């Protein structure tokens, strides 16, 4: 019985860890007054029942500046990169936060703070 309880606890912990969306990398470039973000995510997508379904760019005060909705699972493409253009960053902002989510667990606790590149 003790072995069964240990096995269940291990599987539950593994499932919990597997559900988090990991933000692997962020790149951004500015063109005119708008920014384009390239965000690389890793998630244990298992199909339509559980997959990373979006990420968001947040201002330092938590205001959403743009969101990329991911319309399908990426089971065989991990990690994967998707872009979002046309993001307007308020003047004077030097960094943004990227937040990701999946369709089962919602927004992850992990965020990624990204320092915006400055023009030379």
N, C-alpha and C positions, 0 to 999 in steps of 0.2 A: 504494500500500500504506500509506503514511504517513497518507493521508486516512482510509482505512478504520480504522486503529488509533485515530486521533483520534476518529472517529465512535463507535466502540465504547466508548472511555473516557468520552466525554461522555454517552452513553446509560446506561452503568452508573452514573455519578455521579448523573445525574438520577433514575434509578430508586431509588437509595439514599436520596436526599433526599426523594423522594415518599413513602417508606414510613413516615417518622416521623409520629407522632401529635402534633399541636400542641395544647397546652392553652391555649385562648384566654382563658377567663375562669372564675372561681370565685366563687360567692356562697354564703353560709351563714346560716342562722337557727336560733335555739334555741327550743324549745318544751318546757317542763318540763325533764326531764333529758336529752332527746335533741336531736340536731342534724339538720338537713336541708341537704344540699349540692346545688347546681345547678352542673353543670360543662359548659362549652362546649368542644367539641373540633373540630378541623379535621384531616381526613386525606383523602388521594387514594383514597378507596374506589373499587374498580373492579368490585365485585360480590362474590359469595360466595367467590371465590378470594383476595381481599385486602381486608380492611376493619378499621376500629377496632372491637375487640370487648370493651373494658372499661376501667375506671379504678378507682382505689383510693385511699382516704383512709388515710394513715399517721401514726402518732404520731411525735414527734421521735426516739424510739429505734428507729424502723423497724417497730414493731408495726402490723399491719393492723387498722384500726378498722372497716372496711367496704369492700365492693367492689360496684360496679355492673357487671353483665355486660350487654353489648350483643348482642342475639340475632340481629341482621341488619345488612346493609350500609346505609349512608346515602349512596348514590351521588349522588342529586339533592337532598340536603339538607345543604349545607355552608356554614358550620359548623353544628353541631347541639348542642342542650343536652338533657341528661338529668339526672334527679334521683335522689337516694338519701336516704331518711329513716331515722330510728331509729338514727342513729350515736351511740354513747355515747363522749364524750370524757373522758378521765381528768381529775379535778380538778387544777387548777393548770396545765393545758396552755394555752398562749397562741397556739400556731400548729400547723398540720398541713401535711403535704406531700401533694400529689395526684400520682399516678403513672398513666400511661396505657399501653395496649398495643394491638397489632394481631395478627391471627391468623396472620401470616406471620413477622414479625420479633420478636414478643414485646414485652417492656417497653422503652420508649424510655429513652434517657439523660436526656432533658429531664424535669424535675419542676417543680412549681409550689408554692412555699411560700405558704401562706395564713395571714394573721394573723386569728385568730378575733375577731369583734366583741365588745366588752364591753357589758354592760348599762349603761344610763344611770343 
